[in-house]
Amino acid sequence: MADRFIEVSLVTRGVGATARLLDDRAPVTCAAVWDALPLAGDVYHAKYARNEIYALFPPFAATEPPLENPTVTPIPGDLCYFSFAGAELGTKAYGYDREVRAGSTVVDLALFYERNNLLINGDVGWVPGIVWGEVVTGLPELAEACNDLWRTGAAGETLAFRRA
């Protein structure tokens, strides 16, 4: 299979990067994401994982992907997929502007933009993610925008994923 690429962008800030899908390492996850594109949602900056931005989506795969190509220590440029039961994210401590409740499933598509990330959450413990893509161009500019988002806030910003 030929390499497949997507664009990951912060829409309001007008900055994006190109990522290569890791079809050889996470084929089920890559297929699920690719088939669901384009995707866009409110961006959040991680509280626990450190240098991470992400958006939350309703489930879009027929069945949730297995834990393929897992990590708890993502590196700069990693795109990760997480699936959470609503009860895992249902406390106000997460700062979501909408209700995330028990009985629902939430998909989290994340970009890690700097080093020293550790996927551990005070509420649930270790949270392995599926690494399904890697940024190949534009990471320094996107990382700068992510740092600005951390300092100035995420309100009104959208994280978007689309085929390149």
N, C-alpha and C positions, 0 to 999 in steps of 0.2 A: 504494500500500500504506500502510495506517495504521502509525504508529510502534509499535514493539515495545519492551518494557521488561523488564529482568531485575533481580533483586536480587543483589548481591555482598556476602558477609558473612564475617566472622571469627566462627565459631560459638561457641567457648568464651568469647570476650570479649563476645559478645552485641551486636555492632555491625555495621551494614550500610548500604549505599547503593543507590540506584536508578540504573541506567544505561539509556540509549537505544541500541538497536542502530543501526549506521550502514549500513542496508540499501542506501542509495543509493551508498555508496562502496566497500563490501566485501560485495556480495550473496552470493557463494559461501561466504565464511567465516561470515557471519551465519546463513545457512541451515544450515550444518554444525553450528554451536554450538547454535542454537535446537533443532534436531532431537535433539541429544544431551542436552539438559537434563532433569533436574537433574544437575549434576556437583559433586563435592566430593572434596577430597584434602588430604593433609598440606600445610601452607603452608611456603614457604621465603621468606627475605628475600634479595634479590639481593646478590651480592658485587661484581659489576662494574658493573652498570647504575645503581646507586645507590639511588634511591627507588622500589623495585619489590618487590611481593610476588607470588608465583605458586604454582601447583600443577601437578603433572605428571600426565598421563593417557595411557593407551594411545590409539592413533589411533581416532577415532570416525566419521570421514567415509569414504565409499566410496573417494574419492581425496583426497589433500591439496589444500587450496585453493591457487590461484595467489597470487603475491605482489601482492595488490591493496591499495590505500591504504597503501603502505609508509611506514615512518619509521625513522630511527635516532636521533631526538631526541623521544621521547614527552613529552607535557606532562601536568600533573596531571589525573587523571580518565580518561586513556586506558586502554582495555582492549586488550591486544595478544595476538595468536596467533602462536606460534612452533612450528615442527616441526623436530625434531633427529634426526639419526641417532644411535643410542646411543653410537657411538664419539666423538661430539662432546662428550658429557657423562660419559664413562666414567672420568674421573680422580677420585681421592679428594678432590681440592681443592674439589670442589663440595659436599661434605658430605652427600650423600644417604644416607639410612638404608636404602637398598635398592640392589641391583645395577642399574646402567644399562649395558648391554653393546652391543658391536658387533652389527650384524645386526638390531637392533630400532629402532623409531621411537618417539619420545616427543613428545607434544603438551604445550606449555607455555602455559597461560592466565594472563596477568599483568595486574596493576593497577598503574599508576604513580600515586603519591599526592602527589608534590611535584615541584618544578622541578629543572632541571640534570641531566637524565638523558642518557646517551650510550651507545648500544648497540654497544659494542666489547668484545670478549672477548680476553684475552691468549692464549688457545689457538687461536682460529679467526679472529680479526679482526672486521670489521663484521658485525653480526647484525641485519639489517632485520626488523622485526616488522610484522604486519598490524594496523592499527588498525581494530577491528570494533565498538567501543562507546565511549560517553563517559558518565561519571558526571554525572547532572543534579541529584541531591539527596543529601545526607549525606556529601559528601567530607570536610569538616573533621573530623567525628567519626571517620570511618574512618581518615583520615590520622593522627590522634592515636593510634588503636589500632595502626596500622602502626609508628609511632615506638616505642610501648611494646614491640611485638614485636621490633624491632631491638635495643632495650636489654635486654630481659629474656629473650628467646629465643622460638623458634617451636615448640619441642617441645610436643606435645599440642594444638596449634591446627589448625583445619581452615579452608580457604578454600572457600567454597561459592558456586555459581552456580545460580540457579533463575529460572523465569519469574515475573514480577511480576504 
